[in-house]
Amino acid sequence: TANVSTVDYSEYVAYPYDGQLYFSSYSFDLKKDRENPNRKAIKILKANGTDKVLGPSQVMGVSEWEFNDLKRQHTAHLTYNKAHDVVYYALGDFKHDSADIRFDLYRRKKNPLDTTWSLPEKLTVNMAGFTSTEPSIGTLPGERFETLFFVSDRPDDNGKGDKNIWFSKIKGDTLTTPQPLEDLNTAGNDVTPFYHQPSNTLFYSTDGLRTLGGLDVYKSGLGSKGHWATPVHMGPHVNSSANDAYFVLEDQSGRGFFSSNRNGNINYSEEGCCYDIFYVDFMVKYKALALHDLTKQILPYTSITLYEQKGNGQLVKVDNPMPDSFSTFYFDVKLGNKYVLIGEKDGFISDTLLDITTPDELWKGEIVDTLYLRPRINLVARVWDCETDAPIYGATAKFFNLKTGEKATDILPSTSNIQNYKIDFEAQYQVVMEKKGYRSPDTSEIVSTVGRIEGGTLYVDLRLRRPDPFANFEKIALYFDNDFPKRTASTDDSLVNATNPYLVEMRNALSKDRKDPLYQDSVLIDYQKTFLGYAIRYRDLFIPEYIRGLTGRKRIEDSLLIHNFFENEARANFDRFRDFVEKLDTILQQGDTIEIEIQGYASPLANPDYNLHLTNRRTASVYNMFVTYDAGYFKYRPFPGRPGEFLGYYKPDNSGQLKFKRIPNGEDASVYKDPAAEDPKNPRASIYDVRASRERRVEITGVKILKSKCKT
């Protein structure tokens, strides 16, 4: 509401200057007035400060201006030049017996030596018989001289309106010939100009444009080509359905003063009778918007918070509007204050503007600051065991920025296989992982963010391969009892009670012809079972038969010879074989494809053809050991064997994950060449002798990983 008001009369034309508020008051008795009721006179008053409020019929801290003219009926409309050394005002008198007033413009100049003021000087812009009033002084952009704006009802060559705005250039003591302000004048009344120099804005009131009622306040700025812009209505926070005029702005506070005879003023006179002074605080509008740093487009739903920074550095939140799709917000800020602006959004790096300082005076337009939020982009490198897919903890990660050459080496925690990196756009990166106990390091593909605008997390998975488990494989020799294993008979329990069609076919074939070549090398037994029988026979048969007839030291030595062979070679290799099968089981479960090379041997006791088939059966029993281990990785189904390609009765159900390279040597590779080795009548030499026992074997001579799911 109004800062300065009385009840019964009119206060208007507020003008803040030097900590005081000057205004015109239409409230003084006019001496020797013959009219009934008596008319009132206008004088200029001043109030100490711009926030003094007067109650009904009160005069608090208010005094008359020293230059109110006693010879004229009215003194009003005070204004100063920028240097504050010239004051302009209007002196007027009633037109005869009417209530209309005709004003002339005057000025006084300050003496720079003693700060006294000169006598009033009537301005040359006045025109006899017409009013000249409501002065305002300002320097237009790019000009050296000040301009006097004023209002007059004098004739306009363009025939516009009753009252119009005029202007004249002030060149020292001389004023140029007044010109109408054609860009803004209308066919109505255009009055009360006020030029606000900091913002290059002319405020004025008119009823010649669309208004809320009566006179409304408009504003316009002078363009670069010397023309005034299309006027802008000041809105309902200033204008009303009544007359609203005499708008001025105080530079320091941003407070606007204006006069209005609207409903709700605090006098008790009839409607529309008198003016009162109102004020409105113009908070400086501060515009903040958030953009995507890469696309420079609006970043929707960004949280923007404005803080006021106090003298002690404390931040006090001004406002944090609800984020929306436009991410453009306006804040009310104070003049001469410091602020901090922060923009935040999930998935983006926040942006902060520090030490935002608003000017001490009003300025043209709005303050605009832009926050640029860059998407947050991360690179996560993970390292796994290539064979087991298990995470590898404690690996060493090496990070390379291929654009800048930056390098970083980190040792992962003992409980983590993940390393996080903050990366940037328009760059390329690579990660290398290594750990002791694994083969050569794994290097990721190049991770490129060139051309990318989205944030988020990028992943690279690196896999380290364990050393080849068979790199130092030593052959395993599996030893057999003489003439074992036997060929499967049709009376074998597994065949007699068989319902599996393949086993039934095998049983029928063996029943028809025991020499059927399709099945002559078939065995259902696995090597472990043959070895357990062999273990009993070496003790109960081999040793007694080999030392039969021997006495003394020779008996003991030969007995130990058989014993040591079995324990140190046959049993030791059997134990190695079991460990090997167990290890093989683990690797096969990883999905690798493995080839095992098996060579079968026989002693020269029987004929070569028989020995070839015997080595086939021995190889088949070893194969059966592989595929039946721990219920293993293969389904039980018959697989008829043929000489030279027999693999036993179990065929892989996993697309040949376990492959065999079979070399059935028979007796051809025998190194036991003693004639007694072939003599069935000399079983001590041909059967029980350690040299003969060493020939009855199957050797696993090589293991090769043909295909691994591990790509490294």
Residue pairs with C-beta under 8 A, 6 or more apart in sequence:
1 266
1 278
1 279
2 11
2 53
2 265
2 266
2 276
2 277
2 278
2 279
3 14
3 21
3 47
3 50
3 51
3 52
3 53
3 257
3 277
3 279
4 11
4 14
4 21
4 23
4 47
4 52
4 53
4 54
4 62
4 277
5 11
5 53
5 54
5 265
5 266
5 267
5 276
5 277
6 25
6 27
6 54
6 56
6 57
6 58
6 267
7 56
7 57
7 266
7 267
7 268
8 27
8 57
8 267
8 268
8 269
8 274
9 25
9 26
9 27
9 40
9 267
9 274
10 25
10 26
10 27
10 261
10 273
10 274
10 275
10 276
11 23
11 24
11 25
11 26
11 27
11 259
11 275
11 276
11 277
12 23
12 24
12 26
12 245
12 246
12 259
12 275
12 276
12 277
13 23
13 24
13 76
13 77
13 78
13 134
13 192
13 246
13 259
14 21
14 22
14 23
14 246
14 248
14 257
14 258
14 259
14 277
14 279
15 21
15 22
15 23
15 78
15 79
15 248
15 257
16 22
16 50
16 248
16 250
16 255
16 257
17 80
17 84
18 84
19 48
19 49
19 50
20 46
20 47
20 48
20 49
20 50
21 46
21 47
21 49
21 50
21 52
21 257
22 44
22 45
22 46
22 65
22 78
23 44
23 45
23 46
23 47
23 277
24 42
24 43
24 44
24 45
24 75
24 76
24 77
24 78
25 42
25 43
25 44
25 45
26 40
26 41
26 42
26 274
26 275
27 40
28 40
28 41
28 42
28 43
29 38
29 40
29 41
30 38
30 39
30 40
30 41
30 73
33 39
34 97
35 97
39 94
39 99
41 73
41 74
42 73
42 74
42 75
42 76
42 92
42 101
43 64
43 65
43 68
43 74
43 75
43 76
44 64
44 65
44 67
44 68
44 75
44 76
44 78
44 89
45 62
45 63
45 64
45 65
46 62
46 63
46 64
46 65
47 54
47 61
47 62
48 61
48 62
49 61
50 250
50 253
50 255
50 257
50 279
52 60
52 61
52 62
54 60
54 62
56 266
65 75
65 78
67 75
67 87
67 89
67 108
67 117
67 120
68 75
69 75
69 91
69 120
72 91
72 92
72 93
73 92
73 93
73 94
73 101
74 90
74 91
74 92
74 93
74 101
74 103
75 89
75 90
75 91
76 89
76 90
76 92
76 103
76 133
77 89
77 90
77 103
77 133
77 134
77 135
78 87
78 88
78 89
79 87
79 88
79 89
79 135
79 136
79 137
80 86
80 87
80 88
80 137
81 87
81 88
81 137
81 146
81 170
82 137
82 138
82 139
82 146
82 197
84 110
85 109
85 110
85 112
86 107
86 108
86 109
86 110
86 137
87 107
87 108
87 110
87 117
88 105
88 106
88 107
88 123
88 135
88 137
88 148
89 105
89 106
89 107
89 135
90 103
90 104
90 105
90 106
90 132
90 133
90 134
90 135
91 103
91 104
91 106
91 120
92 101
92 102
92 103
92 104
92 131
92 133
93 101
93 102
94 100
94 101
95 101
95 102
101 131
102 129
102 130
102 131
103 131
103 132
103 133
104 122
104 123
104 126
104 131
104 132
105 122
105 123
105 125
105 126
105 132
105 133
105 135
105 150
106 120
106 121
106 122
106 123
107 120
107 121
107 123
108 117
108 118
108 119
108 120
108 121
109 117
109 118
109 121
110 116
110 117
110 118
111 117
111 118
123 132
123 148
123 175
124 174
124 175
125 132
125 148
125 150
125 166
125 168
125 175
125 178
126 132
127 152
127 154
130 152
130 153
130 154
130 155
131 151
131 152
131 153
131 163
132 150
132 151
132 152
132 154
132 166
133 150
133 151
133 152
134 150
134 151
134 191
134 192
134 193
134 246
135 148
135 149
135 150
136 148
136 149
136 150
136 193
136 194
136 195
137 146
137 147
137 148
137 149
137 170
137 195
138 146
138 147
138 149
138 195
138 196
138 197
139 145
139 146
139 147
139 197
140 147
140 200
140 222
141 200
141 222
143 169
145 169
145 170
145 171
146 169
146 170
147 167
147 168
147 169
147 170
147 195
148 167
148 168
148 169
148 170
148 175
149 165
149 166
149 167
149 181
149 193
149 195
149 202
150 165
150 166
150 167
150 168
150 178
150 193
151 163
151 164
151 165
151 166
151 190
151 191
151 192
151 193
152 163
152 164
152 166
152 178
153 162
153 163
153 164
154 166
156 164
156 180
156 185
157 180
158 180
158 182
158 185
160 180
160 182
160 185
160 186
160 187
161 185
161 186
161 187
161 188
161 189
161 190
161 208
162 188
162 189
163 189
163 190
163 191
164 180
164 181
164 185
164 190
165 180
165 181
165 184
165 185
165 190
165 191
165 193
165 204
166 178
166 179
166 180
166 181
167 178
167 179
167 181
168 175
168 176
168 177
168 178
168 179
169 175
169 176
181 190
181 193
181 228
183 220
183 227
183 228
184 190
184 202
184 204
184 206
184 220
184 228
184 231
185 208
186 206
186 208
186 209
187 208
188 206
188 207
188 208
188 209
189 206
189 207
189 208
189 215
190 204
190 205
190 206
190 208
191 204
191 205
191 206
191 215
191 245
192 204
192 205
192 215
192 245
192 246
192 247
193 202
193 203
193 204
194 202
194 203
194 204
194 246
194 247
194 248
194 249
195 201
195 202
195 203
196 202
196 203
196 249
196 251
196 362
198 251
198 361
198 362
198 363
198 364
199 221
199 362
199 363
199 364
199 365
200 221
200 222
200 364
201 219
201 220
201 221
201 364
202 219
202 220
202 221
202 222
202 228
203 217
203 218
203 219
203 234
203 247
203 248
203 249
204 217
204 218
204 219
204 220
204 247
205 215
205 216
205 217
205 218
205 243
205 244
205 245
205 246
205 247
206 215
206 216
206 218
206 231
207 214
207 215
207 216
209 216
209 218
209 231
209 233
210 233
211 233
211 239
212 236
212 239
212 240
212 241
213 240
213 241
213 242
214 241
214 242
214 243
214 244
215 243
215 244
215 245
216 233
216 234
216 239
216 244
217 233
217 234
217 238
217 239
217 244
217 245
217 247
217 258
218 231
218 232
218 233
218 234
219 231
219 232
219 234
220 228
220 229
220 230
220 231
220 232
221 228
221 229
221 364
222 228
222 229
223 229
233 239
234 247
237 280
238 244
238 247
238 256
238 258
238 280
240 260
240 262
240 263
241 262
241 263
242 260
242 261
242 262
242 263
242 272
243 260
243 261
243 262
243 272
243 275
244 258
244 259
244 260
244 262
245 258
245 259
245 260
245 275
246 257
246 258
246 259
246 275
247 256
247 257
247 258
248 256
248 257
248 258
249 255
249 256
249 282
249 362
250 256
250 257
251 361
251 362
252 335
252 360
252 361
253 281
253 335
254 281
254 282
254 283
254 284
254 334
254 335
254 362
255 279
255 280
255 281
255 282
256 279
256 280
256 281
256 282
257 277
257 278
257 279
258 277
258 278
258 279
258 280
259 275
259 276
259 277
259 278
260 275
260 276
260 278
261 272
261 273
261 274
261 275
261 276
263 271
265 274
265 275
265 276
265 278
266 276
267 273
267 274
267 276
282 362
283 332
283 333
283 334
284 332
284 333
284 334
284 335
284 358
284 362
284 366
284 367
285 330
285 331
285 332
285 333
285 366
285 367
286 306
286 330
286 331
286 332
286 333
286 339
286 358
286 366
286 367
286 369
287 328
287 329
287 330
287 331
287 366
287 367
287 368
287 369
288 304
288 306
288 328
288 329
288 330
288 331
288 341
288 343
288 368
288 369
288 370
288 371
289 298
289 304
289 327
289 328
289 329
289 368
289 369
289 370
289 371
290 298
290 299
290 302
290 304
290 327
290 328
290 343
290 345
290 351
290 370
290 371
290 372
290 373
291 297
291 298
291 299
291 327
291 370
291 371
291 372
291 373
292 298
292 299
292 372
292 373
292 375
292 453
293 351
293 372
293 373
293 374
293 375
294 374
294 375
294 425
294 453
295 453
296 372
298 326
298 327
298 328
299 327
299 345
299 348
299 373
300 323
300 324
300 325
300 326
300 327
301 323
301 324
301 325
301 327
301 345
302 323
302 327
302 343
302 344
302 345
302 348
302 371
302 373
303 320
303 323
303 343
303 344
303 345
304 320
304 321
304 323
304 327
304 329
304 341
304 342
304 343
304 371
305 317
305 319
305 320
305 341
305 342
305 343
305 344
306 317
306 318
306 319
306 320
306 331
306 333
306 339
306 340
306 341
307 315
307 316
307 317
307 318
307 339
307 340
307 341
307 342
308 315
308 316
308 317
308 318
308 334
308 337
308 338
308 339
309 315
309 337
309 338
309 339
309 340
309 355
310 316
315 340
318 331
318 332
318 333
318 339
319 329
319 331
319 332
321 329
323 345
330 366
333 339
333 358
333 367
334 358
335 358
335 359
335 360
335 361
335 362
336 357
336 358
336 359
336 360
337 357
337 358
338 355
338 356
338 357
339 356
339 357
339 358
340 352
340 353
340 354
340 355
340 356
341 352
341 353
341 356
341 369
341 371
342 350
342 351
342 352
342 353
342 371
343 350
343 351
343 352
343 371
343 373
344 350
344 373
345 373
347 375
347 376
347 455
347 456
348 373
348 374
348 375
348 376
348 455
349 373
349 374
349 375
349 376
350 373
351 371
351 372
351 373
351 374
353 369
353 371
356 369
358 367
374 425
374 455
375 425
375 453
375 454
375 455
375 456
376 422
376 455
377 422
377 423
377 424
377 425
377 449
377 452
377 455
377 456
377 457
377 458
378 420
378 421
378 422
378 423
378 456
378 457
378 458
379 420
379 421
379 422
379 423
379 429
379 431
379 447
379 457
379 458
379 459
379 460
380 418
380 419
380 420
380 421
380 457
380 458
380 459
380 460
381 397
381 399
381 418
381 419
381 420
381 421
381 431
381 433
381 444
381 459
381 460
381 462
382 391
382 417
382 418
382 459
382 460
382 461
382 462
383 391
383 392
383 395
383 397
383 412
383 417
383 433
383 435
383 442
383 461
383 462
383 463
383 464
384 390
384 391
384 392
384 417
384 461
384 462
384 463
384 464
385 391
385 392
385 463
385 464
385 466
386 463
386 464
386 465
386 466
386 708
386 709
386 710
386 711
386 712
387 465
387 466
387 587
387 590
387 592
387 708
387 709
387 710
388 590
391 416
391 417
392 417
392 433
392 435
392 438
392 464
393 412
393 413
393 414
393 415
393 416
393 417
394 411
394 412
394 413
394 414
394 435
395 411
395 412
395 417
395 433
395 434
395 435
395 464
396 409
396 410
396 411
396 412
396 433
396 434
396 435
397 409
397 410
397 411
397 412
397 419
397 431
397 432
397 433
398 407
398 408
398 409
398 431
398 432
398 433
398 434
398 441
399 406
399 407
399 408
399 409
399 410
399 419
399 421
399 429
399 430
399 431
400 406
400 407
400 429
400 430
400 431
400 432
401 407
401 423
401 427
401 428
401 429
402 427
402 428
402 429
402 430
402 446
403 426
403 427
403 428
404 427
408 421
410 419
412 418
412 419
419 431
421 429
421 431
423 429
423 447
423 449
423 458
424 449
425 449
425 450
425 452
425 453
426 449
426 450
426 451
427 448
427 449
427 450
428 446
428 447
428 448
428 449
428 450
429 446
429 447
429 448
429 449
430 443
430 444
430 445
430 446
430 447
431 443
431 444
431 447
431 460
431 462
432 441
432 442
432 443
432 444
432 462
433 441
433 442
433 462
433 464
434 440
434 441
434 442
434 464
435 464
437 466
437 467
438 464
438 465
438 466
438 467
439 464
439 465
439 466
439 467
439 712
440 712
441 464
442 462
442 463
442 464
442 712
443 462
444 460
444 462
445 460
447 458
447 460
449 458
463 710
463 711
463 712
464 712
465 708
465 710
465 712
468 705
469 583
469 587
470 703
470 704
470 705
473 702
473 703
475 699
475 700
475 701
475 702
476 573
476 576
476 577
476 580
476 699
476 700
477 569
477 573
477 694
477 697
477 698
477 699
478 527
478 531
478 573
478 574
478 577
478 618
478 622
478 697
478 698
478 699
478 700
479 531
479 534
479 569
479 570
479 573
479 693
479 694
479 696
479 697
480 530
480 531
480 534
480 618
480 696
480 697
480 698
481 530
481 533
481 534
481 537
481 538
481 696
482 603
482 605
482 687
482 692
482 696
483 606
483 614
484 530
484 533
484 534
484 618
485 523
485 525
485 530
485 617
485 618
485 621
486 523
486 617
487 520
487 521
487 522
487 523
487 613
487 617
488 494
488 495
488 506
488 510
488 519
488 522
488 523
488 524
488 525
489 495
489 510
489 514
490 496
490 507
490 510
490 511
490 514
492 524
494 503
494 524
495 503
495 506
495 507
495 510
495 524
496 507
498 504
498 506
498 507
500 636
500 637
500 638
502 637
502 638
502 639
503 638
505 638
506 519
506 522
506 638
506 640
509 516
509 518
509 519
510 516
510 519
517 642
517 643
518 640
518 641
518 642
519 640
519 641
520 613
520 643
521 613
521 616
521 617
521 620
521 641
521 642
521 643
521 646
522 617
522 620
522 640
522 641
522 646
522 649
523 617
523 620
523 621
523 624
523 648
523 649
524 624
524 649
525 621
525 624
526 621
526 622
526 624
526 625
526 628
527 577
527 621
527 622
527 624
527 625
527 698
528 574
528 578
528 625
529 621
530 621
531 570
531 574
534 570
535 566
535 571
538 562
538 566
538 570
541 688
542 562
542 566
542 688
542 693
543 559
543 562
543 563
545 683
545 684
545 687
545 688
546 558
546 559
546 561
546 562
546 684
546 688
546 689
547 555
547 558
547 559
547 562
548 684
550 558
561 690
562 688
562 690
565 690
565 693
565 694
569 694
570 693
577 625
577 700
580 700
581 625
581 626
581 629
582 629
584 594
584 626
584 658
584 703
585 629
585 630
585 632
585 633
587 594
587 705
588 594
588 633
588 657
588 658
589 633
590 708
590 709
591 657
591 708
591 709
592 657
592 705
592 707
592 708
592 709
593 656
593 657
593 658
593 659
593 705
593 706
593 707
593 708
594 657
594 658
594 659
594 703
594 704
594 705
594 706
595 659
595 660
595 661
595 703
595 704
595 706
596 626
596 658
596 659
596 660
596 661
596 700
596 702
596 703
597 660
597 661
597 663
597 700
597 701
597 702
597 703
597 704
598 619
598 622
598 623
598 660
598 661
598 662
598 663
598 698
598 699
598 700
598 701
599 662
599 663
599 664
599 665
599 669
599 698
599 699
599 701
600 615
600 616
600 618
600 619
600 662
600 663
600 664
600 665
600 666
600 697
600 698
600 699
601 615
601 665
601 666
601 667
601 669
601 670
601 695
601 696
601 697
601 698
601 699
602 611
602 612
602 614
602 615
602 618
602 665
602 666
602 667
602 670
602 695
602 696
603 611
603 667
603 670
603 672
603 677
603 686
603 687
603 692
603 693
603 695
603 696
604 611
604 667
604 670
604 672
604 673
604 677
604 678
604 695
605 611
605 677
605 678
605 680
605 686
605 687
605 692
606 614
606 667
608 666
608 667
608 668
611 666
611 667
612 643
612 664
612 666
613 643
614 666
615 664
615 665
615 666
615 698
616 641
616 643
616 646
616 664
618 696
618 697
618 698
619 646
619 662
619 664
619 698
620 641
620 646
620 647
620 648
620 649
621 648
622 698
622 700
623 647
623 648
623 650
623 660
624 648
624 649
624 650
626 632
626 658
627 633
627 634
627 648
627 650
627 652
627 658
628 634
628 636
628 650
633 652
633 653
633 654
633 657
633 658
634 650
634 651
634 652
634 653
634 654
634 658
635 650
635 651
635 653
636 649
636 650
637 649
637 650
637 651
638 649
639 647
639 648
639 649
639 650
639 651
641 647
641 648
641 649
644 664
645 662
646 662
647 660
647 662
652 658
659 706
661 702
667 695
670 677
670 695
671 695
672 689
672 691
672 692
672 694
672 695
674 685
674 691
676 682
676 685
676 686
677 685
677 686
677 689
677 691
677 692
677 695
678 686
679 685
679 686
680 686
685 692
686 692
